[in-house]
Amino acid sequence: MDILLVVLHVMSNLVWIGSIASVGWLTAAAGRQDDPVVRKVVAELGYRLYKRAATPAFLASFACGVGRFLLDPKTYMQLHWFHGKLTFAIAVIALHHVIGAKARKTASGSMQSGRSSAILVGVLLVCAFGTVVFAIFKTQAVP
């Protein structure tokens, strides 16, 4: 069960981070469009991707991560690398919601919402990288 949760968690993360980054880039592209029809189509595409790919993948990743944690919470709380990974993961979750809100606003016609989305994607990818570094280069706490 443990290995299955890890595999599902990693696969969900791949889909999640790829799709939420794409949502941010589409939202930024929509914010730069002069043609209102093109802007609306691109913004709606980004928001649709958020609802149909990024959010379900996030929920699957979250469920698998919590499930794995609940299998052995005491051990995870003693692993120092887990605290760093969790900190970066919380930042990625927050950015997911901010990018999603910008995508929704841009899809509803806001001209200002999309402009900073590319910067947020950059921060999201840096935080995702930090999460991966802690997960891969983990060290066991010495009792």
SEKE-475179 format. One record per atom (N, C-alpha, C): chain; residue in three letters; x, y, z; residue number from 0. Coordinates in pm, 1 decimal. Atoms other than C-alpha are relative to their C-alpha. Last residue first. Layout:
REM residues N
A, ALA, X, Y, Z, NUM
...
//
This chain:
REM residues 143
A, PRO, 71.0, -0.7, -129.9, 142
A, PRO, 1775.7, 921.6, 1724.2, 142
A, PRO, 91.0, 32.2, 115.9, 142
A, VAL, -74.3, 89.3, -89.8, 141
A, VAL, 1959.1, 1032.4, 1406.0, 141
A, VAL, -68.3, 5.6, 136.2, 141
A, ALA, -36.9, -63.9, -126.0, 140
A, ALA, 1709.7, 1181.2, 1164.7, 140
A, ALA, 71.1, -102.7, 88.4, 140
A, GLN, 70.1, 49.2, -118.2, 139
A, GLN, 1717.0, 1008.2, 827.7, 139
A, GLN, 49.2, 75.3, 123.3, 139
A, THR, -89.7, 67.8, -93.1, 138
A, THR, 1833.8, 1209.3, 531.2, 138
A, THR, -81.8, -42.6, 120.6, 138
A, LYS, 41.1, 13.1, -139.2, 137
A, LYS, 1632.6, 1314.7, 232.7, 137
A, LYS, 106.4, -75.2, 81.4, 137
A, PHE, -121.9, -0.1, -80.6, 136
A, PHE, 1808.6, 1408.5, -88.9, 136
A, PHE, -31.3, -6.6, 149.5, 136
A, ILE, -102.7, 87.8, 57.0, 135
A, ILE, 1520.5, 1309.5, -314.4, 135
A, ILE, 122.5, -11.0, 90.3, 135
A, ALA, 49.6, 138.0, 12.5, 134
A, ALA, 1226.0, 1447.2, -117.6, 134
A, ALA, 108.9, -95.3, -49.2, 134
A, PHE, 15.3, 59.7, -133.3, 133
A, PHE, 1405.9, 1762.2, -0.4, 133
A, PHE, -44.6, -145.7, -8.3, 133
A, VAL, -133.3, 11.5, -61.0, 132
A, VAL, 1525.9, 1840.7, -352.4, 132
A, VAL, -10.9, -65.5, 137.6, 132
A, VAL, -66.5, 116.5, 58.5, 131
A, VAL, 1181.7, 1765.6, -497.7, 131
A, VAL, 137.8, -20.9, 62.6, 131
A, THR, 68.2, 118.9, -50.5, 130
A, THR, 1011.0, 2010.4, -262.4, 130
A, THR, 69.1, -127.0, -48.9, 130
A, GLY, -39.3, 15.5, -140.1, 129
A, GLY, 1267.9, 2278.0, -343.3, 129
A, GLY, -62.8, -123.4, 62.3, 129
A, PHE, -137.5, 50.3, 1.7, 128
A, PHE, 1206.1, 2223.5, -715.4, 128
A, PHE, 50.0, -23.3, 142.1, 128
A, ALA, 13.0, 141.6, 36.0, 127
A, ALA, 832.3, 2266.6, -656.7, 127
A, ALA, 137.9, -65.6, -4.0, 127
A, CYS, 48.1, 70.3, -120.0, 126
A, CYS, 912.7, 2592.4, -476.2, 126
A, CYS, -18.1, -149.5, -27.0, 126
A, VAL, -111.2, -1.0, -96.5, 125
A, VAL, 1123.4, 2713.8, -769.9, 125
A, VAL, -41.0, -75.5, 127.0, 125
A, LEU, -97.4, 100.1, 45.2, 124
A, LEU, 848.0, 2606.0, -1011.1, 124
A, LEU, 121.9, -6.0, 91.8, 124
A, LEU, 55.5, 133.6, -18.8, 123
A, LEU, 583.9, 2796.3, -814.1, 123
A, LEU, 100.6, -107.5, -37.9, 123
A, VAL, -10.7, 26.2, -144.1, 122
A, VAL, 801.5, 3108.4, -801.9, 122
A, VAL, -51.5, -140.2, 31.5, 122
A, GLY, -142.3, 13.3, -32.1, 121
A, GLY, 840.7, 3097.6, -1180.3, 121
A, GLY, 21.2, -32.2, 146.3, 121
A, VAL, -39.9, 132.5, 48.5, 120
A, VAL, 468.3, 3033.5, -1223.0, 120
A, VAL, 148.4, -23.6, 30.0, 120
A, LEU, 47.5, 98.1, -97.0, 119
A, LEU, 396.1, 3335.6, -1002.6, 119
A, LEU, 36.2, -142.1, -41.7, 119
A, ILE, -89.5, -9.9, -115.8, 118
A, ILE, 613.7, 3550.7, -1227.4, 118
A, ILE, -40.2, -102.9, 105.5, 118
A, ALA, -127.1, 61.5, 40.7, 117
A, ALA, 421.2, 3428.8, -1533.5, 117
A, ALA, 101.1, 4.4, 114.8, 117
A, SER, 7.3, 146.3, -7.5, 116
A, SER, 90.3, 3505.0, -1359.3, 116
A, SER, 130.5, -67.9, -37.5, 116
A, SER, -105.0, 49.8, -90.1, 115
A, SER, 174.8, 3869.9, -1296.2, 115
A, SER, 4.7, -152.7, 6.9, 115
A, ARG, -133.2, -54.2, 27.1, 114
A, ARG, -13.4, 4000.3, -1601.1, 114
A, ARG, 110.3, -55.9, 88.9, 114
A, GLY, -94.0, 90.1, 62.1, 113
A, GLY, -315.2, 3774.2, -1588.0, 113
A, GLY, 143.2, 46.0, -5.1, 113
A, SER, -31.4, 122.4, -73.7, 112
A, SER, -531.8, 3952.6, -1336.2, 112
A, SER, 112.1, -82.6, -59.8, 112
A, GLN, -115.7, -12.5, -88.2, 111
A, GLN, -523.1, 4304.4, -1478.0, 111
A, GLN, 47.5, -132.5, 58.5, 111
A, MET, -120.9, -26.1, 79.0, 110
A, MET, -750.3, 4270.5, -1782.5, 110
A, MET, 125.4, -2.5, 86.9, 110
A, SER, -91.7, -93.1, -63.3, 109
A, SER, -1039.0, 4106.2, -1596.8, 109
A, SER, 127.1, 14.8, -84.1, 109
A, GLY, -15.8, -126.8, 69.7, 108
A, GLY, -1284.4, 3943.2, -1836.2, 108
A, GLY, 94.3, 100.1, 62.9, 108
A, SER, 122.6, -78.7, -13.2, 107
A, SER, -1431.8, 3643.1, -1653.3, 107
A, SER, 14.6, 140.5, -56.9, 107
A, ALA, 103.9, 62.1, 83.5, 106
A, ALA, -1155.4, 3418.0, -1787.2, 106
A, ALA, -131.2, 77.5, 7.9, 106
A, THR, -34.4, -30.6, 138.5, 105
A, THR, -898.1, 3656.8, -1637.3, 105
A, THR, -104.6, -56.7, -94.1, 105
A, LYS, 24.6, -142.7, 23.7, 104
A, LYS, -1069.7, 3641.0, -1299.5, 104
A, LYS, 28.4, 38.8, -144.1, 104
A, ARG, 144.9, -23.2, -5.3, 103
A, ARG, -1084.1, 3260.2, -1306.0, 103
A, ARG, -33.3, 145.3, -30.7, 103
A, ALA, 56.4, 59.5, 121.5, 102
A, ALA, -721.1, 3231.0, -1418.0, 102
A, ALA, -150.2, 23.0, -5.9, 102
A, LYS, -33.9, -90.5, 110.8, 101
A, LYS, -612.9, 3474.9, -1145.6, 101
A, LYS, -57.0, -52.9, -131.7, 101
A, ALA, 85.5, -118.1, -15.5, 100
A, ALA, -799.9, 3266.7, -886.7, 100
A, ALA, 26.5, 100.7, -112.4, 100
A, GLY, 136.8, 37.1, 36.7, 99
A, GLY, -632.7, 2949.9, -1016.8, 99
A, GLY, -96.2, 117.6, 10.2, 99
A, ILE, 1.6, 9.0, 146.7, 98
A, ILE, -289.6, 3114.4, -1000.2, 98
A, ILE, -139.4, -36.8, -49.0, 98
A, VAL, -13.6, -136.9, 51.6, 97
A, VAL, -354.7, 3215.0, -637.6, 97
A, VAL, -6.3, -0.5, -153.5, 97
A, HIS, 126.4, -70.8, -20.6, 96
A, HIS, -484.7, 2868.0, -548.5, 96
A, HIS, 4.4, 143.5, -53.3, 96
A, HIS, 102.8, 65.6, 81.4, 95
A, HIS, -189.4, 2685.4, -701.0, 95
A, HIS, -130.8, 77.7, 9.7, 95
A, LEU, -15.0, -55.6, 134.9, 94
A, LEU, 43.5, 2940.3, -538.9, 94
A, LEU, -99.3, -62.6, -97.4, 94
A, ALA, 48.6, -138.9, -3.5, 93
A, ALA, -89.8, 2842.1, -196.8, 93
A, ALA, 7.5, 63.3, -138.5, 93
A, ILE, 146.9, 5.7, -12.5, 92
A, ILE, -44.2, 2472.1, -274.6, 92
A, ILE, -58.7, 140.6, 0.2, 92
A, VAL, 51.3, 39.2, 131.5, 91
A, VAL, 312.3, 2534.7, -396.8, 91
A, VAL, -152.4, -4.8, 2.6, 91
A, ALA, -15.9, -115.9, 88.0, 90
A, ALA, 393.2, 2725.3, -74.9, 90
A, ALA, -55.2, -30.8, -139.4, 90
A, ILE, 105.0, -94.4, -39.7, 89
A, ILE, 248.7, 2437.9, 129.9, 89
A, ILE, 7.7, 126.3, -86.0, 89
A, ALA, 126.7, 50.8, 53.0, 88
A, ALA, 469.6, 2195.1, -64.1, 88
A, ALA, -115.7, 93.9, 35.0, 88
A, PHE, 6.4, -31.3, 142.5, 87
A, PHE, 778.6, 2407.1, 6.3, 87
A, PHE, -132.6, -46.1, -60.9, 87
A, THR, 1.5, -146.5, 11.9, 86
A, THR, 712.9, 2392.9, 380.4, 86
A, THR, -10.7, 41.9, -146.2, 86
A, LEU, 135.4, -45.9, -29.0, 85
A, LEU, 623.5, 2022.8, 363.9, 85
A, LEU, -12.0, 152.1, -12.0, 85
A, LYS, 85.1, 38.8, 112.7, 84
A, LYS, 952.0, 1937.4, 195.0, 84
A, LYS, -140.9, 54.2, 19.6, 84
A, GLY, -35.6, -84.5, 114.8, 83
A, GLY, 1146.7, 2133.3, 456.7, 83
A, GLY, -87.8, -29.1, -120.4, 83
A, HIS, 45.1, -135.5, -33.2, 82
A, HIS, 960.9, 1964.8, 743.5, 82
A, HIS, 31.4, 97.2, -112.9, 82
A, PHE, 143.7, -9.6, 25.8, 81
A, PHE, 1002.1, 1622.7, 581.0, 81
A, PHE, -52.4, 140.3, 28.9, 81
A, TRP, 20.3, -34.9, 140.6, 80
A, TRP, 1380.4, 1663.0, 564.5, 80
A, TRP, -146.9, 21.2, -30.7, 80
A, HIS, -20.9, -143.2, 19.7, 79
A, HIS, 1390.3, 1670.3, 945.6, 79
A, HIS, -22.7, 42.7, -145.1, 79
A, LEU, -91.0, -15.7, 113.1, 78
A, LEU, 1234.9, 1326.9, 986.3, 78
A, LEU, 14.1, 148.9, -33.4, 78
A, GLN, -137.3, 2.9, -47.4, 77
A, GLN, 1086.3, 1293.0, 1335.1, 77
A, GLN, 101.4, 20.3, -112.1, 77
A, MET, -22.2, -118.0, -83.1, 76
A, MET, 734.2, 1403.1, 1235.5, 76
A, MET, 143.2, 5.4, 53.6, 76
A, TYR, -13.0, -119.8, 82.4, 75
A, TYR, 740.7, 1153.1, 951.3, 75
A, TYR, 28.5, 124.3, 83.8, 75
A, THR, -127.7, 1.9, 72.0, 74
A, THR, 813.9, 862.7, 1184.8, 74
A, THR, 18.5, 128.3, -80.1, 74
A, LYS, -107.5, -22.6, -96.9, 73
A, LYS, 527.0, 950.3, 1418.9, 73
A, LYS, 136.2, 5.8, -68.4, 73
A, PRO, -21.7, -142.9, -31.2, 72
A, PRO, 278.9, 988.9, 1132.7, 72
A, PRO, 117.1, 26.7, 94.1, 72
A, ASP, -106.0, -2.4, -101.2, 71
A, ASP, 319.0, 633.0, 996.3, 71
A, ASP, 32.4, 144.6, 40.6, 71
A, LEU, -48.8, 136.2, -22.0, 70
A, LEU, 31.3, 525.2, 768.8, 70
A, LEU, 106.5, -5.4, 110.1, 70
A, LEU, 81.0, 65.2, -103.2, 69
A, LEU, -128.5, 867.1, 816.4, 69
A, LEU, 40.7, -145.1, 25.3, 69
A, PHE, -33.6, -54.8, -131.0, 68
A, PHE, 156.1, 1034.8, 624.8, 68
A, PHE, -75.0, -74.4, 110.5, 68
A, ARG, -132.3, 53.8, -34.4, 67
A, ARG, 101.8, 804.6, 327.2, 67
A, ARG, 44.8, 49.4, 138.1, 67
A, GLY, 13.0, 143.2, -26.2, 66
A, GLY, -266.7, 884.5, 320.9, 66
A, GLY, 131.8, -63.0, 41.3, 66
A, VAL, 58.0, 12.1, -133.8, 65
A, VAL, -197.3, 1256.7, 354.8, 65
A, VAL, -14.7, -147.6, 37.3, 65
A, GLY, -98.8, -47.4, -97.7, 64
A, GLY, 35.7, 1241.9, 55.5, 64
A, GLY, -50.6, -12.2, 142.1, 64
A, CYS, -104.5, 102.7, -10.7, 63
A, CYS, -206.2, 1027.7, -145.8, 63
A, CYS, 106.8, 39.0, 101.4, 63
A, ALA, 57.4, 118.9, -63.8, 62
A, ALA, -497.8, 1261.9, -73.5, 62
A, ALA, 105.6, -109.7, 18.7, 62
A, PHE, 24.1, -31.4, -141.0, 61
A, PHE, -291.6, 1572.8, -153.0, 61
A, PHE, -51.5, -123.0, 74.6, 61
A, SER, -130.8, -10.1, -64.0, 60
A, SER, -164.1, 1430.2, -480.0, 60
A, SER, -14.9, 21.7, 150.4, 60
A, ALA, -55.6, 135.6, -4.9, 59
A, ALA, -514.4, 1323.3, -583.9, 59
A, ALA, 135.0, 0.0, 71.4, 59
A, LEU, 76.7, 75.0, -99.4, 58
A, LEU, -656.6, 1665.1, -490.8, 58
A, LEU, 51.8, -143.4, 14.2, 58
A, PHE, -35.4, -49.3, -133.6, 57
A, PHE, -378.9, 1844.0, -680.1, 57
A, PHE, -71.0, -81.3, 107.0, 57
A, ALA, -133.3, 53.9, -27.9, 56
A, ALA, -435.8, 1623.6, -986.2, 56
A, ALA, 48.5, 46.0, 137.2, 56
A, PRO, 9.4, 143.3, -32.3, 55
A, PRO, -809.7, 1701.2, -974.4, 55
A, PRO, 137.0, -62.9, 31.9, 55
A, THR, 67.2, 22.0, -127.8, 54
A, THR, -733.0, 2074.8, -943.7, 54
A, THR, -19.1, -148.8, 31.6, 54
A, ALA, -82.6, -41.6, -114.4, 53
A, ALA, -472.7, 2095.4, -1218.8, 53
A, ALA, -66.7, -31.4, 133.3, 53
A, ALA, -126.0, 74.2, -15.2, 52
A, ALA, -654.8, 1886.7, -1481.7, 52
A, ALA, 73.6, 38.5, 128.8, 52
A, ARG, 7.2, 139.1, 46.5, 51
A, ARG, -1021.5, 1975.9, -1533.0, 51
A, ARG, 128.1, -80.7, 17.5, 51
A, LYS, 110.3, 78.0, -57.6, 50
A, LYS, -1067.1, 2295.7, -1331.7, 50
A, LYS, 7.9, -147.9, -34.0, 50
A, TYR, -6.2, -5.8, -146.4, 49
A, TYR, -728.8, 2454.5, -1402.0, 49
A, TYR, -106.0, -90.9, 62.8, 49
A, LEU, -110.9, 87.7, -38.2, 48
A, LEU, -729.3, 2340.4, -1765.6, 48
A, LEU, 14.0, -4.9, 152.0, 48
A, ARG, 49.8, 136.0, 20.9, 47
A, ARG, -1072.4, 2503.4, -1806.3, 47
A, ARG, 107.3, -103.4, 39.0, 47
A, TYR, 88.1, 29.1, -113.3, 46
A, TYR, -932.8, 2822.8, -1652.8, 46
A, TYR, -58.5, -140.8, -10.5, 46
A, GLY, -77.3, 11.8, -123.1, 45
A, GLY, -642.9, 2826.6, -1897.0, 45
A, GLY, -86.3, -38.0, 119.4, 45
A, LEU, -76.7, 123.5, 11.7, 44
A, LEU, -865.7, 2758.0, -2196.8, 44
A, LEU, 81.7, -24.3, 127.4, 44
A, GLU, 93.2, 109.5, -28.5, 43
A, GLU, -1102.6, 3031.5, -2081.4, 43
A, GLU, 69.1, -135.8, -9.1, 43
A, ALA, 29.9, -2.2, -143.5, 42
A, ALA, -815.4, 3279.7, -2066.8, 42
A, ALA, -94.3, -113.8, 38.0, 42
A, VAL, -119.3, 47.7, -70.6, 41
A, VAL, -693.5, 3182.1, -2415.3, 41
A, VAL, -25.8, -6.5, 150.9, 41
A, VAL, -19.6, 142.1, 32.3, 40
A, VAL, -1042.7, 3215.3, -2564.0, 40
A, VAL, 118.6, -57.3, 77.0, 40
A, LYS, 104.2, 79.4, -66.5, 39
A, LYS, -1113.9, 3544.7, -2383.8, 39
A, LYS, 19.0, -150.2, -24.8, 39
A, ARG, -23.2, -5.8, -144.6, 38
A, ARG, -783.4, 3705.0, -2486.3, 38
A, ARG, -99.6, -90.3, 73.0, 38
A, VAL, -112.8, 90.0, -26.4, 37
A, VAL, -829.8, 3590.0, -2847.6, 37
A, VAL, 27.2, -5.9, 149.7, 37
A, VAL, 47.9, 135.5, 28.7, 36
A, VAL, -1173.6, 3753.6, -2857.5, 36
A, VAL, 110.1, -101.9, 29.8, 36
A, PRO, 83.1, 51.8, -109.8, 35
A, PRO, -1051.5, 4067.9, -2680.8, 35
A, PRO, -52.1, -142.0, -23.4, 35
A, ASP, 129.3, 39.6, 56.7, 34
A, ASP, -766.5, 4122.5, -2931.0, 34
A, ASP, -86.5, -62.5, 110.0, 34
A, ASP, 73.7, -122.3, 30.9, 33
A, ASP, -486.2, 4301.7, -2748.9, 33
A, ASP, -139.7, -30.5, -52.9, 33
A, GLN, 68.7, -6.0, 128.8, 32
A, GLN, -350.2, 3988.0, -2582.3, 32
A, GLN, -73.9, 133.0, -17.2, 32
A, ARG, -77.7, -79.0, 95.5, 31
A, ARG, -97.7, 4027.6, -2300.0, 31
A, ARG, -68.8, 16.9, -135.5, 31
A, GLY, -13.6, -137.6, -47.8, 30
A, GLY, -332.2, 3917.5, -2018.2, 30
A, GLY, 77.6, 89.6, -95.3, 30
A, ALA, 129.4, -66.4, 19.0, 29
A, ALA, -425.3, 3606.4, -2216.7, 29
A, ALA, 8.2, 146.6, 41.4, 29
A, ALA, 14.4, -24.9, 143.8, 28
A, ALA, -59.5, 3507.6, -2237.2, 28
A, ALA, -131.5, 71.5, -29.5, 28
A, ALA, -90.0, -110.8, 33.7, 27
A, ALA, -25.0, 3547.5, -1859.0, 27
A, ALA, -12.0, 35.6, -147.8, 27
A, THR, 59.0, -120.1, -60.4, 26
A, THR, -331.8, 3329.8, -1803.4, 26
A, THR, 85.9, 122.5, -30.3, 26
A, LEU, 114.9, -37.6, 83.3, 25
A, LEU, -197.7, 3071.3, -2047.0, 25
A, LEU, -66.1, 127.4, 52.0, 25
A, TRP, -52.2, -53.1, 125.7, 24
A, TRP, 137.7, 3069.5, -1864.5, 24
A, TRP, -112.9, 41.7, -94.2, 24
A, GLY, -62.0, -130.5, -23.4, 23
A, GLY, -30.2, 3035.0, -1525.8, 23
A, GLY, 52.0, 62.8, -128.3, 23
A, VAL, 108.6, -93.9, -30.5, 22
A, VAL, -257.3, 2753.9, -1643.8, 22
A, VAL, 57.1, 140.9, 18.6, 22
A, SER, 63.3, -33.5, 127.7, 21
A, SER, 42.9, 2579.7, -1799.7, 21
A, SER, -114.7, 97.7, 18.6, 21
A, ALA, -94.0, -90.0, 68.1, 20
A, ALA, 225.6, 2594.6, -1466.7, 20
A, ALA, -58.4, 43.4, -134.1, 20
A, ILE, 16.3, -132.0, -63.7, 19
A, ILE, -86.4, 2451.7, -1301.3, 19
A, ILE, 99.7, 99.6, -57.9, 19
A, SER, 124.2, -66.2, 40.0, 18
A, SER, -92.2, 2168.6, -1558.0, 18
A, SER, -15.8, 137.0, 66.3, 18
A, GLY, 1.8, -32.2, 142.7, 17
A, GLY, 270.6, 2068.5, -1528.4, 17
A, GLY, -124.7, 76.4, -40.4, 17
A, ILE, -92.9, -111.1, 19.4, 16
A, ILE, 268.9, 2093.0, -1148.8, 16
A, ILE, 5.2, 40.7, -147.2, 16
A, TRP, 40.3, -123.1, -68.0, 15
A, TRP, -45.6, 1883.8, -1116.9, 15
A, TRP, 92.6, 116.5, -32.3, 15
A, VAL, 113.6, -58.1, 72.2, 14
A, VAL, 32.8, 1618.1, -1377.2, 14
A, VAL, -36.7, 135.2, 60.1, 14
A, LEU, -44.4, -30.3, 137.0, 13
A, LEU, 376.0, 1547.9, -1231.9, 13
A, LEU, -111.3, 69.4, -79.0, 13
A, ASN, -81.4, -121.5, -4.1, 12
A, ASN, 244.7, 1575.4, -875.8, 12
A, ASN, 47.9, 40.2, -138.9, 12
A, SER, 91.4, -113.9, -15.5, 11
A, SER, -29.1, 1321.0, -948.6, 11
A, SER, 75.6, 131.7, 2.3, 11
A, MET, 67.6, -17.4, 129.3, 10
A, MET, 233.0, 1077.0, -1075.8, 10
A, MET, -96.1, 118.7, 5.0, 10
A, VAL, -96.8, -55.2, 95.6, 9
A, VAL, 446.1, 1129.9, -763.5, 9
A, VAL, -66.6, 25.1, -135.4, 9
A, HIS, -35.3, -135.7, -43.7, 8
A, HIS, 151.9, 1080.5, -526.4, 8
A, HIS, 94.6, 66.6, -100.6, 8
A, LEU, 113.4, -87.1, 33.5, 7
A, LEU, 20.3, 778.8, -718.9, 7
A, LEU, 28.3, 145.9, 37.0, 7
A, VAL, 9.3, -6.8, 146.9, 6
A, VAL, 363.1, 611.3, -704.7, 6
A, VAL, -113.0, 94.3, -41.9, 6
A, VAL, -113.4, -79.7, 48.2, 5
A, VAL, 406.8, 696.0, -336.2, 5
A, VAL, -8.3, 17.2, -151.5, 5
A, LEU, 26.2, -140.0, -34.2, 4
A, LEU, 58.1, 570.9, -249.8, 4
A, LEU, 112.6, 91.2, -49.5, 4
A, LEU, 106.7, -46.7, 88.7, 3
A, LEU, 122.3, 244.9, -436.8, 3
A, LEU, -31.6, 147.3, 26.7, 3
A, ILE, -60.3, -25.9, 130.8, 2
A, ILE, 453.4, 200.8, -254.1, 2
A, ILE, -104.1, 53.2, -97.3, 2
A, ASP, -89.4, -115.5, -11.1, 1
A, ASP, 284.4, 236.7, 87.0, 1
A, ASP, 58.8, 37.5, -136.6, 1
A, MET, 82.3, -119.9, 0.0, 0
A, MET, 0.0, 0.0, 0.0, 0
A, MET, 86.9, 126.5, 0.0, 0
//
